[in-house]
């Protein structure tokens, strides 16, 4: 069971990359092409969600690599 953590890390990275590709290659442009107000709000909400998830991953990686980087002692 030593491979559980690397497997979860790879699965998370794969899901994140798949979701990013799906959003930027298919769903986002499709909604922008529609051009309605609801679709544009959906694009904005999706982009904000993607940014928050990306920011959370970056913070998680930094805190995991350097636990004292956040001002803790």
Biopython code that builds the backbone (N, CA, C, O; Angstrom):
import numpy as np
from Bio.PDB.StructureBuilder import StructureBuilder

atoms = [
    (1, "UNK", "N", (0.820, -1.196, 0.000)),
    (1, "UNK", "CA", (0.000, 0.000, 0.000)),
    (1, "UNK", "C", (0.862, 1.258, 0.000)),
    (1, "UNK", "O", (0.349, 2.348, 0.256)),
    (2, "UNK", "N", (2.154, 1.135, -0.279)),
    (2, "UNK", "CA", (3.006, 2.309, -0.289)),
    (2, "UNK", "C", (2.725, 3.211, -1.497)),
    (2, "UNK", "O", (3.125, 4.375, -1.498)),
    (3, "UNK", "N", (2.056, 2.699, -2.507)),
    (3, "UNK", "CA", (1.815, 3.476, -3.722)),
    (3, "UNK", "C", (0.508, 4.263, -3.669)),
    (3, "UNK", "O", (0.101, 4.836, -4.679)),
    (4, "UNK", "N", (-0.153, 4.305, -2.525)),
    (4, "UNK", "CA", (-1.436, 4.995, -2.430)),
    (4, "UNK", "C", (-1.275, 6.503, -2.623)),
    (4, "UNK", "O", (-2.023, 7.113, -3.388)),
    (5, "UNK", "N", (-0.312, 7.101, -1.941)),
    (5, "UNK", "CA", (-0.145, 8.551, -2.034)),
    (5, "UNK", "C", (0.266, 8.994, -3.442)),
    (5, "UNK", "O", (-0.340, 9.927, -3.970)),
    (6, "UNK", "N", (1.269, 8.366, -4.075)),
    (6, "UNK", "CA", (1.592, 8.770, -5.452)),
    (6, "UNK", "C", (0.432, 8.545, -6.425)),
    (6, "UNK", "O", (0.245, 9.320, -7.362)),
    (7, "UNK", "N", (-0.332, 7.497, -6.203)),
    (7, "UNK", "CA", (-1.483, 7.240, -7.070)),
    (7, "UNK", "C", (-2.510, 8.347, -6.933)),
    (7, "UNK", "O", (-3.049, 8.811, -7.938)),
    (8, "UNK", "N", (-2.793, 8.780, -5.719)),
    (8, "UNK", "CA", (-3.746, 9.865, -5.508)),
    (8, "UNK", "C", (-3.233, 11.181, -6.072)),
    (8, "UNK", "O", (-4.011, 11.967, -6.613)),
    (9, "UNK", "N", (-1.945, 11.427, -5.954)),
    (9, "UNK", "CA", (-1.366, 12.645, -6.514)),
    (9, "UNK", "C", (-1.495, 12.637, -8.033)),
    (9, "UNK", "O", (-1.901, 13.635, -8.628)),
    (10, "UNK", "N", (-1.151, 11.518, -8.660)),
    (10, "UNK", "CA", (-1.263, 11.424, -10.114)),
    (10, "UNK", "C", (-2.711, 11.511, -10.575)),
    (10, "UNK", "O", (-2.998, 12.125, -11.602)),
    (11, "UNK", "N", (-3.621, 10.906, -9.829)),
    (11, "UNK", "CA", (-5.042, 10.980, -10.180)),
    (11, "UNK", "C", (-5.544, 12.418, -10.075)),
    (11, "UNK", "O", (-6.270, 12.885, -10.953)),
    (12, "UNK", "N", (-5.169, 13.116, -9.021)),
    (12, "UNK", "CA", (-5.569, 14.511, -8.864)),
    (12, "UNK", "C", (-5.009, 15.387, -9.970)),
    (12, "UNK", "O", (-5.710, 16.245, -10.507)),
    (13, "UNK", "N", (-3.735, 15.167, -10.312)),
    (13, "UNK", "CA", (-3.126, 15.947, -11.400)),
    (13, "UNK", "C", (-3.813, 15.653, -12.728)),
    (13, "UNK", "O", (-4.063, 16.564, -13.516)),
    (14, "UNK", "N", (-4.115, 14.395, -12.973)),
    (14, "UNK", "CA", (-4.790, 14.022, -14.216)),
    (14, "UNK", "C", (-6.186, 14.638, -14.301)),
    (14, "UNK", "O", (-6.573, 15.159, -15.347)),
    (15, "UNK", "N", (-6.935, 14.582, -13.214)),
    (15, "UNK", "CA", (-8.267, 15.180, -13.203)),
    (15, "UNK", "C", (-8.208, 16.691, -13.380)),
    (15, "UNK", "O", (-9.030, 17.268, -14.091)),
    (16, "UNK", "N", (-7.244, 17.328, -12.740)),
    (16, "UNK", "CA", (-7.093, 18.776, -12.887)),
    (16, "UNK", "C", (-6.754, 19.137, -14.333)),
    (16, "UNK", "O", (-7.353, 20.054, -14.895)),
    (17, "UNK", "N", (-5.805, 18.430, -14.938)),
    (17, "UNK", "CA", (-5.431, 18.712, -16.321)),
    (17, "UNK", "C", (-6.568, 18.421, -17.287)),
    (17, "UNK", "O", (-6.774, 19.163, -18.247)),
    (18, "UNK", "N", (-7.306, 17.348, -17.041)),
    (18, "UNK", "CA", (-8.452, 17.025, -17.889)),
    (18, "UNK", "C", (-9.521, 18.116, -17.762)),
    (18, "UNK", "O", (-10.067, 18.569, -18.768)),
    (19, "UNK", "N", (-9.818, 18.532, -16.540)),
    (19, "UNK", "CA", (-10.813, 19.584, -16.324)),
    (19, "UNK", "C", (-10.392, 20.908, -16.933)),
    (19, "UNK", "O", (-11.222, 21.633, -17.479)),
    (20, "UNK", "N", (-9.104, 21.230, -16.842)),
    (20, "UNK", "CA", (-8.594, 22.459, -17.441)),
    (20, "UNK", "C", (-8.731, 22.418, -18.961)),
    (20, "UNK", "O", (-9.189, 23.379, -19.578)),
    (21, "UNK", "N", (-8.332, 21.307, -19.550)),
    (21, "UNK", "CA", (-8.454, 21.163, -20.993)),
    (21, "UNK", "C", (-9.898, 21.197, -21.452)),
    (21, "UNK", "O", (-10.223, 21.803, -22.473)),
    (22, "UNK", "N", (-10.763, 20.541, -20.690)),
    (22, "UNK", "CA", (-12.191, 20.519, -21.027)),
    (22, "UNK", "C", (-12.768, 21.929, -20.972)),
    (22, "UNK", "O", (-13.549, 22.317, -21.841)),
    (23, "UNK", "N", (-12.393, 22.678, -19.976)),
    (23, "UNK", "CA", (-12.938, 24.028, -19.829)),
    (23, "UNK", "C", (-12.442, 24.951, -20.938)),
    (23, "UNK", "O", (-13.239, 25.635, -21.581)),
    (24, "UNK", "N", (-11.122, 24.973, -21.166)),
    (24, "UNK", "CA", (-10.549, 25.931, -22.108)),
    (24, "UNK", "C", (-10.668, 25.502, -23.568)),
    (24, "UNK", "O", (-10.626, 26.351, -24.457)),
    (25, "UNK", "N", (-10.814, 24.214, -23.832)),
    (25, "UNK", "CA", (-10.875, 23.761, -25.223)),
    (25, "UNK", "C", (-12.299, 23.533, -25.709)),
    (25, "UNK", "O", (-12.566, 23.619, -26.907)),
    (26, "UNK", "N", (-13.225, 23.240, -24.779)),
    (26, "UNK", "CA", (-14.560, 22.879, -25.245)),
    (26, "UNK", "C", (-15.665, 23.735, -24.642)),
    (26, "UNK", "O", (-16.387, 24.408, -25.378)),
    (27, "UNK", "N", (-15.810, 23.726, -23.343)),
    (27, "UNK", "CA", (-16.964, 24.375, -22.720)),
    (27, "UNK", "C", (-16.884, 25.896, -22.761)),
    (27, "UNK", "O", (-17.861, 26.549, -23.127)),
    (28, "UNK", "N", (-15.745, 26.473, -22.396)),
    (28, "UNK", "CA", (-15.613, 27.927, -22.396)),
    (28, "UNK", "C", (-15.859, 28.558, -23.758)),
    (28, "UNK", "O", (-16.676, 29.472, -23.869)),
    (29, "UNK", "N", (-15.163, 28.087, -24.813)),
    (29, "UNK", "CA", (-15.421, 28.663, -26.145)),
    (29, "UNK", "C", (-16.852, 28.444, -26.636)),
    (29, "UNK", "O", (-17.409, 29.293, -27.332)),
    (30, "UNK", "N", (-17.441, 27.315, -26.275)),
    (30, "UNK", "CA", (-18.830, 27.049, -26.674)),
    (30, "UNK", "C", (-19.779, 28.060, -26.033)),
    (30, "UNK", "O", (-20.694, 28.562, -26.686)),
    (31, "UNK", "N", (-19.558, 28.351, -24.764)),
    (31, "UNK", "CA", (-20.403, 29.332, -24.090)),
    (31, "UNK", "C", (-20.167, 30.742, -24.642)),
    (31, "UNK", "O", (-21.111, 31.518, -24.789)),
    (32, "UNK", "N", (-18.918, 31.068, -24.945)),
    (32, "UNK", "CA", (-18.632, 32.385, -25.519)),
    (32, "UNK", "C", (-19.268, 32.541, -26.904)),
    (32, "UNK", "O", (-19.713, 33.628, -27.271)),
    (33, "UNK", "N", (-19.304, 31.454, -27.660)),
    (33, "UNK", "CA", (-19.905, 31.506, -28.990)),
    (33, "UNK", "C", (-21.410, 31.706, -28.915)),
    (33, "UNK", "O", (-22.004, 32.285, -29.824)),
    (34, "UNK", "N", (-22.038, 31.229, -27.833)),
    (34, "UNK", "CA", (-23.480, 31.394, -27.670)),
    (34, "UNK", "C", (-23.823, 32.870, -27.556)),
    (34, "UNK", "O", (-24.724, 33.346, -28.246)),
    (35, "UNK", "N", (-23.123, 33.601, -26.699)),
    (35, "UNK", "CA", (-23.259, 35.044, -26.627)),
    (35, "UNK", "C", (-24.410, 35.566, -25.795)),
    (35, "UNK", "O", (-24.595, 36.781, -25.724)),
    (36, "UNK", "N", (-25.195, 34.704, -25.160)),
    (36, "UNK", "CA", (-26.280, 35.206, -24.323)),
    (36, "UNK", "C", (-25.714, 35.676, -22.980)),
    (36, "UNK", "O", (-24.587, 35.344, -22.613)),
    (37, "UNK", "N", (-26.512, 36.443, -22.270)),
    (37, "UNK", "CA", (-26.069, 36.961, -20.972)),
    (37, "UNK", "C", (-25.829, 35.821, -19.990)),
    (37, "UNK", "O", (-24.873, 35.863, -19.215)),
    (38, "UNK", "N", (-26.687, 34.804, -20.016)),
    (38, "UNK", "CA", (-26.529, 33.669, -19.108)),
    (38, "UNK", "C", (-25.248, 32.901, -19.412)),
    (38, "UNK", "O", (-24.548, 32.465, -18.498)),
    (39, "UNK", "N", (-24.943, 32.736, -20.694)),
    (39, "UNK", "CA", (-23.731, 32.018, -21.078)),
    (39, "UNK", "C", (-22.486, 32.798, -20.666)),
    (39, "UNK", "O", (-21.511, 32.213, -20.194)),
    (40, "UNK", "N", (-22.519, 34.120, -20.844)),
    (40, "UNK", "CA", (-21.370, 34.930, -20.448)),
    (40, "UNK", "C", (-21.168, 34.924, -18.936)),
    (40, "UNK", "O", (-20.032, 34.921, -18.463)),
    (41, "UNK", "N", (-22.254, 34.923, -18.182)),
    (41, "UNK", "CA", (-22.131, 34.790, -16.724)),
    (41, "UNK", "C", (-21.572, 33.421, -16.351)),
    (41, "UNK", "O", (-20.796, 33.296, -15.404)),
    (42, "UNK", "N", (-21.969, 32.404, -17.097)),
    (42, "UNK", "CA", (-21.425, 31.066, -16.869)),
    (42, "UNK", "C", (-19.935, 30.998, -17.150)),
    (42, "UNK", "O", (-19.189, 30.358, -16.410)),
    (43, "UNK", "N", (-19.498, 31.654, -18.215)),
    (43, "UNK", "CA", (-18.068, 31.705, -18.531)),
    (43, "UNK", "C", (-17.314, 32.429, -17.419)),
    (43, "UNK", "O", (-16.250, 31.978, -16.995)),
    (44, "UNK", "N", (-17.851, 33.533, -16.952)),
    (44, "UNK", "CA", (-17.207, 34.273, -15.869)),
    (44, "UNK", "C", (-17.131, 33.436, -14.596)),
    (44, "UNK", "O", (-16.090, 33.390, -13.941)),
    (45, "UNK", "N", (-18.226, 32.781, -14.250)),
    (45, "UNK", "CA", (-18.250, 31.941, -13.045)),
    (45, "UNK", "C", (-17.290, 30.764, -13.187)),
    (45, "UNK", "O", (-16.597, 30.413, -12.232)),
    (46, "UNK", "N", (-17.245, 30.161, -14.351)),
    (46, "UNK", "CA", (-16.332, 29.044, -14.575)),
    (46, "UNK", "C", (-14.879, 29.467, -14.498)),
    (46, "UNK", "O", (-14.054, 28.759, -13.920)),
    (47, "UNK", "N", (-14.560, 30.619, -15.077)),
    (47, "UNK", "CA", (-13.190, 31.109, -15.021)),
    (47, "UNK", "C", (-12.790, 31.442, -13.581)),
    (47, "UNK", "O", (-11.666, 31.158, -13.166)),
    (48, "UNK", "N", (-13.700, 32.036, -12.828)),
    (48, "UNK", "CA", (-13.411, 32.337, -11.416)),
    (48, "UNK", "C", (-13.213, 31.055, -10.615)),
    (48, "UNK", "O", (-12.315, 30.976, -9.777)),
    (49, "UNK", "N", (-14.036, 30.067, -10.866)),
    (49, "UNK", "CA", (-13.896, 28.783, -10.181)),
    (49, "UNK", "C", (-12.563, 28.138, -10.507)),
    (49, "UNK", "O", (-11.877, 27.635, -9.618)),
    (50, "UNK", "N", (-12.190, 28.151, -11.793)),
    (50, "UNK", "CA", (-10.910, 27.574, -12.193)),
    (50, "UNK", "C", (-9.750, 28.303, -11.516)),
    (50, "UNK", "O", (-8.800, 27.667, -11.059)),
    (51, "UNK", "N", (-9.823, 29.632, -11.450)),
    (51, "UNK", "CA", (-8.767, 30.400, -10.795)),
    (51, "UNK", "C", (-8.667, 30.076, -9.303)),
    (51, "UNK", "O", (-7.566, 29.951, -8.767)),
    (52, "UNK", "N", (-9.811, 29.939, -8.637)),
    (52, "UNK", "CA", (-9.792, 29.603, -7.211)),
    (52, "UNK", "C", (-9.217, 28.210, -6.959)),
    (52, "UNK", "O", (-8.454, 28.016, -6.012)),
    (53, "UNK", "N", (-9.577, 27.248, -7.794)),
    (53, "UNK", "CA", (-9.042, 25.889, -7.645)),
    (53, "UNK", "C", (-7.536, 25.890, -7.890)),
    (53, "UNK", "O", (-6.787, 25.254, -7.150)),
    (54, "UNK", "N", (-7.090, 26.601, -8.925)),
    (54, "UNK", "CA", (-5.660, 26.682, -9.226)),
    (54, "UNK", "C", (-4.907, 27.350, -8.080)),
    (54, "UNK", "O", (-3.848, 26.871, -7.673)),
    (55, "UNK", "N", (-5.440, 28.442, -7.561)),
    (55, "UNK", "CA", (-4.805, 29.135, -6.441)),
    (55, "UNK", "C", (-4.736, 28.215, -5.218)),
    (55, "UNK", "O", (-3.718, 28.186, -4.526)),
    (56, "UNK", "N", (-5.794, 27.477, -4.951)),
    (56, "UNK", "CA", (-5.799, 26.537, -3.833)),
    (56, "UNK", "C", (-4.750, 25.452, -3.985)),
    (56, "UNK", "O", (-4.076, 25.097, -3.018)),
    (57, "UNK", "N", (-4.606, 24.918, -5.203)),
    (57, "UNK", "CA", (-3.575, 23.907, -5.447)),
    (57, "UNK", "C", (-2.176, 24.479, -5.232)),
    (57, "UNK", "O", (-1.317, 23.821, -4.644)),
    (58, "UNK", "N", (-1.952, 25.688, -5.701)),
    (58, "UNK", "CA", (-0.636, 26.305, -5.539)),
    (58, "UNK", "C", (-0.317, 26.504, -4.062)),
    (58, "UNK", "O", (0.791, 26.202, -3.619)),
    (59, "UNK", "N", (-1.272, 27.007, -3.307)),
    (59, "UNK", "CA", (-1.066, 27.201, -1.869)),
    (59, "UNK", "C", (-0.825, 25.865, -1.176)),
    (59, "UNK", "O", (0.041, 25.761, -0.308)),
    (60, "UNK", "N", (-1.582, 24.852, -1.553)),
    (60, "UNK", "CA", (-1.405, 23.521, -0.953)),
    (60, "UNK", "C", (0.000, 22.977, -1.237)),
    (60, "UNK", "O", (0.646, 22.430, -0.344)),
    (61, "UNK", "N", (0.461, 23.124, -2.458)),
    (61, "UNK", "CA", (1.796, 22.629, -2.813)),
    (61, "UNK", "C", (2.867, 23.384, -2.045)),
    (61, "UNK", "O", (3.813, 22.774, -1.548)),
    (62, "UNK", "N", (2.734, 24.698, -1.939)),
    (62, "UNK", "CA", (3.724, 25.490, -1.206)),
    (62, "UNK", "C", (3.716, 25.119, 0.272)),
    (62, "UNK", "O", (4.778, 24.957, 0.873)),
    (63, "UNK", "N", (2.544, 24.985, 0.858)),
    (63, "UNK", "CA", (2.463, 24.658, 2.289)),
    (63, "UNK", "C", (2.968, 23.250, 2.562)),
    (63, "UNK", "O", (3.506, 22.991, 3.639)),
    (64, "UNK", "N", (2.809, 22.342, 1.622)),
    (64, "UNK", "CA", (3.298, 20.979, 1.803)),
    (64, "UNK", "C", (4.818, 20.930, 1.679)),
    (64, "UNK", "O", (5.484, 20.229, 2.440)),
    (65, "UNK", "N", (5.364, 21.670, 0.723)),
    (65, "UNK", "CA", (6.795, 21.664, 0.498)),
    (65, "UNK", "C", (7.559, 22.426, 1.587)),
    (65, "UNK", "O", (8.640, 22.010, 2.003)),
    (66, "UNK", "N", (6.991, 23.530, 2.037)),
    (66, "UNK", "CA", (7.635, 24.373, 3.054)),
    (66, "UNK", "C", (6.604, 24.716, 4.142)),
    (66, "UNK", "O", (5.956, 25.760, 4.070)),
    (67, "UNK", "N", (6.454, 23.851, 5.139)),
    (67, "UNK", "CA", (5.410, 24.086, 6.140)),
    (67, "UNK", "C", (5.589, 25.373, 6.950)),
    (67, "UNK", "O", (4.622, 25.859, 7.536)),
    (68, "UNK", "N", (6.791, 25.933, 6.997)),
    (68, "UNK", "CA", (6.998, 27.153, 7.780)),
    (68, "UNK", "C", (6.905, 28.399, 6.921)),
    (68, "UNK", "O", (7.169, 29.494, 7.418)),
    (69, "UNK", "N", (6.536, 28.277, 5.636)),
    (69, "UNK", "CA", (6.519, 29.429, 4.744)),
    (69, "UNK", "C", (5.363, 30.392, 5.030)),
    (69, "UNK", "O", (5.421, 31.553, 4.626)),
    (70, "UNK", "N", (4.326, 29.934, 5.712)),
    (70, "UNK", "CA", (3.172, 30.774, 5.954)),
    (70, "UNK", "C", (3.261, 31.623, 7.188)),
    (70, "UNK", "O", (2.231, 32.097, 7.667)),
    (71, "UNK", "N", (4.433, 31.841, 7.727)),
    (71, "UNK", "CA", (4.573, 32.661, 8.919)),
    (71, "UNK", "C", (4.554, 31.843, 10.204)),
    (71, "UNK", "O", (4.750, 32.390, 11.289)),
    (72, "UNK", "N", (4.321, 30.546, 10.094)),
    (72, "UNK", "CA", (4.347, 29.689, 11.277)),
    (72, "UNK", "C", (5.775, 29.408, 11.712)),
    (72, "UNK", "O", (6.718, 29.604, 10.946)),
    (73, "UNK", "N", (5.925, 28.951, 12.939)),
    (73, "UNK", "CA", (7.277, 28.668, 13.430)),
    (73, "UNK", "C", (7.504, 27.210, 13.623)),
    (73, "UNK", "O", (8.591, 26.803, 14.032)),
]
sb = StructureBuilder()
sb.init_structure("model")
sb.init_model(0)
sb.init_chain("A")
sb.init_seg("    ")
for serial, (resi, resn, name, xyz) in enumerate(atoms, 1):
    if name == "N":
        sb.init_residue(resn, " ", resi, " ")
    sb.init_atom(name, np.array(xyz, "f"), 0.0, 1.0, " ", f" {name:<3s}", serial, name[0])
structure = sb.get_structure()
